[in-house]
Amino acid sequence: MIGYIKGKVVEIGADYIILENNDIGYKLNASSNTISHMQLDEEKKVFTKMIVRDDDISLCGFHSKDEEEMFNLLTSVSKIGTKVGMSILSFATPAELSRYIATNDTAALSKAPGVGKKTAQRIVLELKDKIKKIAFEDDGEVISPVETQVSNDEDGAVEALMQLGYSKAEAQEAVLYVKQPGMELEDIIKKSLEYIMKTSMKF
């Protein structure tokens, strides 16, 4: 496992960099966020993750541990691979993604390349609890999990739906789908019930 590489940036591509160390050029797949921190002929320390597939072995590079950690979280979500994970990191910083996930902002997440509404919902459902335990840095300012917790209205709507006999997963899916900024608790519950009855979701 290669944790990081220190070397000189000798090439910058649209979605990769080449870092030279001891006369070896390492091609690292990278987000536009990481690439924006690179300059030709500059010495850099780049964190890496090796991706091993049946037909390919590659390295991904990250300018910070935060970005690497967010990449690992994103690619742990079902149906999100290396390419989509990098696209999401090119779309927003780890701190911004943390806020989107913690506040159920699927509208923002779904704007990332390769991410539609369903995928955004899946990201929130699978990562919301994990993201609360991590503090990401945004331009030198640490964004703590406490600052990005979901609203009481959303939690209250989930609890109300569960009291009506729906499973937690079913309630979370419905609330996540219908929730819009500015909606009050009663509206969230009403729209969630309409969504469940309309789609006849099965869990």
N, C-alpha and C positions, 0 to 999 in steps of 0.2 A: 504494500500500500504506500503510495507517495502522498505525504501530507501537504507538502508545498514545494515549490521550486523557486530558487533565487537565481536570477540571471538577467541578461540584457534583452530588451524587446527589439527584435530584428525585423519583425513583420506584423502588420495589423491588417486584418481582413474585415469583411462585413460581419462575420460571426465567429471569428477566431483570432488568436494571436500566436506568434511563434516566439518562444523564450529560449535564448541560447545559454546553456550552462555546460562548461567543460567541453566545448566544441560539439555539443549535441543540441540540435534544435528541437524543442518540444512544442508540438502543435496542440494548443489548448482551445477547445470549443468554449466560447464565452458570450455572455450577454452584452448588450449594448451599454449597459450600466458599467460593467467591468472594463469594456473597451474604452469608455470615455475617460477612464483613469490612467490610460496607457499613453506613453509617448515613445517614438522610435529612439533607439540607442540609450534609453533610460534603464537603470538597474531597478528591478522590481522583485518583490516577493509575492508570489501568486499561490493561493491555496488551491489544492487540486483534489479531484475525485475521479477514480478510474471506473469507467463503465465497461463491463464485460458482457458481450452478447455472443451467441453462437457463431455469428458471421463477422464480428467486429470487436475490436478493443480500442477504446478512445479515452482521452483525458478531457475533463472539464476544468476550467480555471475560474477562480473567483478572487476579486480584489480584497474581500474581507471575509472574516469568519461568519459574520451575520448572513451574507449572501449565500455562503455554502450551507449554512444551517437551514435557511429558508428553502434552498433547492432540495435538500434532503426531505424536508417536510412535504413540499409540493409533490415530489416524485413518489412519496409513500401513499399518495391518494390513488385509488384505483383508476386505471385508464389514463394516467398522466405519466408520460415518459420523458426522456431527456429533452427532446426537441420542444415540447410544450412547456416544460419546466423552465427552459432557457428563455422562451418567448415571454413567459409571465414575468421573469426577472428583468427582461428588457423593457417591460411595460411600466413597472413601478419598483421602488426601492423596497427592501425587506421591511422597513418600518411602516411604509404605506400599506403594503400587503397585510401586515399584521393588524393594522387598524381596520382594513376592509373585512378581514376574516372575523375579528372579534366583534365588530358591529353589524355583522350580517349584511354587509354592503355588496350583495351579489350583482347589483347594477354596475358598479365600478369594476368588479372582477371580470364580468362577462365581456368587457371591452378589450381585454387582453387578447392578442392573436392566438387563435386555436382554442379559445375558451368561450363556450356558449352559456346560456342560462343554466342548463342542467349541470354542466361541469362546475360552474361557479357555486351552485348549491351543494354539490358533492364536496368541493373544497372546504366550504364552511362547516358542513356537517362532520367531516372527518378530522378537521384541524382546530375547530373552535376551542375545545378543551385543552389541547396541547399548546396552543398559542398563548393562552392566559398565563402560562408558567415561564414565558420567555420575554426578556427585555431586549428590544432591538434599538440600535443607535441610528439616529437620523440627523445628519449634518452636525455631529458632535453632541447632540442632545439625546439622552437615553429615554426612550419611550417605554415606560413600565407597563406591565400587564394590567395594573389597576386603572390606568388611564384609558384603556381600550376595552373595557368590559361592556357586554351587551346591555341594552336597556331593560329596566324592570318590566316594562309593558310586554316585551317579547317573552320573557320568562313567565310572566303572569298568564299570557295567552296559552302557552304550552301547558301550564298547570291546569288551566280551566278546561282545555280540551281533554286532558288525561282524566279529569274528574267526570267527564261525559262518556268515558269508556274507550277512548282512543289510546293507542300505544304511544309511548314517548317518541319513537321514531316517526310515526305517522303525524303526530302533532308538530314536531320540529320541521318536518318537510313542508307541511301546509303553511305554517307561520313564515318560514323562510321564503316561500314562493309569493305570498301575498303582501308581505310587509313592505311599506313604502315610508319614506321620511315624513314625519308629521302625523302619522296615523295614531289614534288613541286606542287604548286597550279594547274597548267594545267593538271598534271597527275591525281590529285585527282578528278577534275571535269570530265575528260574523263572516268576514271574508274567508277565513280559514275553513269554517264549516261549509261554506258554499263550495270551496275548492275540493274538499274531501268528498262531498256528495256528488259533485260533478264528475270527478275523475275516478271515483270508486277505487282509491288506492289500496293496494294489498301489501302487507308487510309480513 
